[in-house]
Amino acid sequence: MTSKVLSLRIDGELFNRLSAHAAKRQMSVQDYVVRTLIRDDFDERFKASVEETERFYRLG
C-alpha cells in the first residue's frame, strides 16, 4: 500500500493534548493519530457488521 500525505491545521491546545497522549504511549503524534483513526474505522465497520448480523437473524 502506498502512503499519502494529509496536512491539516489544528489548534495549538489540541496539538499539545495529542502530543501528551502520544508521549504517554511512547509514540509520535503522527503514529498516535493514525492509530486512533484506524481504531475508529474498525469500530465503525464492526458496528455495521453486528447490525447486519442482527438484521439477518431477525429475518430468518
HELIX and SHEET records of a PDB file:
HELIX    1   1 GLY A   12  LYS A   24  1                                  13    
HELIX    2   2 VAL A   29  LEU A   59  1                                  31    
END                                                                             
